Amino acid sequence: MKNKSKKWKWFLLMIPALMILGIIRINLDEMKSKDGIYYLTVKNESTKTASLDKTSWIKIEGEQITIKEGSSEHTYSYDPENEEFTRDSEKYSCMIYDGLLTLSGDQSQKELPEYVSPDSSWYSAYEKGNSSFVICLPVNFVPNSRLNIEALEPVIPT
């Protein structure tokens, strides 16, 4: 009986240990330099996959951010502490985690553009074009009587 008790104690000790490791990983990721190049991800709604568009990218170098969209390329002043910049009098925030960069601006957008770094663990899946994605509803989404829930397709990531 004592053996089973010891196993449960070790199992219960693993939970806080895993939580601590997760917190350490998040802190290390926040401290890591965000400098580098991030390529635009393009979502294919019919196949529910995403791939890279290497003609559009964002490059962060210290206090400068360069955005290339198609043939145009523009450089802006970037605040690395707050991870934001101003473009055409609109302020944008860069949310960066695990090599994924998501842009959000002052104006509400239907979908936020997402970019991925070659240093990201997600990069190879995007490069091959077989990265699955899930359609998420916004946090402030309020369902109304006109929404047909049955018409929404469930998407299970692979």
Backbone hydrogen bonds, N-H to C=O, Kabsch-Sander energy under -0.5 kcal/mol:
donor,donor_aa,acceptor,acceptor_aa,energy
5,S,1,M,-1.6
6,K,2,K,-2.1
7,K,3,N,-2.0
8,W,4,K,-2.1
9,K,5,S,-2.0
10,W,6,K,-2.4
11,F,7,K,-2.4
12,L,8,W,-2.8
13,L,9,K,-1.8
14,M,10,W,-1.3
15,I,11,F,-0.9
17,A,13,L,-1.5
18,L,14,M,-2.7
19,M,15,I,-2.0
20,I,16,P,-2.5
21,L,17,A,-2.3
22,G,18,L,-2.1
23,I,19,M,-2.2
24,I,20,I,-2.5
25,R,21,L,-2.3
26,I,22,G,-2.2
27,N,23,I,-2.4
28,L,24,I,-2.5
29,D,25,R,-2.3
30,E,26,I,-2.1
31,M,27,N,-1.7
32,K,28,L,-1.3
36,G,60,I,-2.2
38,Y,58,I,-3.0
39,Y,116,V,-2.9
40,L,53,D,-0.9
40,L,56,S,-2.3
41,T,114,E,-2.7
42,V,51,S,-3.2
44,N,49,T,-3.3
45,E,43,K,-0.7
48,K,44,N,-1.6
49,T,44,N,-1.1
50,A,131,S,-2.2
51,S,42,V,-2.3
52,L,126,Y,-0.9
53,D,40,L,-2.8
54,K,52,L,-0.6
56,S,53,D,-1.3
57,W,68,K,-1.8
58,I,38,Y,-2.6
59,K,66,T,-2.8
60,I,36,G,-2.8
61,E,59,K,-0.5
61,E,64,Q,-2.8
64,Q,61,E,-1.5
65,I,76,Y,-2.5
66,T,59,K,-2.9
67,I,74,H,-3.1
68,K,57,W,-3.0
69,E,67,I,-0.5
69,E,72,S,-2.3
72,S,69,E,-1.8
74,H,67,I,-2.4
76,Y,65,I,-2.9
78,Y,63,E,-2.6
79,D,84,E,-2.9
83,E,79,D,-1.4
84,E,79,D,-1.4
85,F,92,Y,-2.1
86,T,77,S,-0.6
87,R,90,E,-3.0
90,E,87,R,-1.6
92,Y,85,F,-3.5
93,S,104,S,-3.2
94,C,83,E,-3.4
95,M,93,S,-0.6
95,M,102,T,-2.8
96,I,94,C,-0.7
97,Y,100,L,-2.2
100,L,97,Y,-2.0
101,L,115,Y,-3.0
102,T,95,M,-2.4
103,L,113,P,-2.0
104,S,93,S,-2.1
106,D,91,K,-0.8
115,Y,101,L,-3.4
116,V,39,Y,-2.6
117,S,99,G,-2.7
120,S,117,S,-1.8
123,Y,120,S,-0.8
126,Y,122,W,-1.9
127,E,123,Y,-2.9
128,K,124,S,-2.0
129,G,125,A,-0.8
130,N,125,A,-1.9
131,S,50,A,-1.3
131,S,125,A,-0.5
132,S,130,N,-0.6
133,F,48,K,-1.3
136,C,134,V,-0.6
141,F,138,P,-1.7
147,L,144,N,-1.4
149,I,147,L,-1.0
151,A,148,N,-1.3
152,L,148,N,-0.5
152,L,149,I,-1.3
156,I,154,P,-0.5
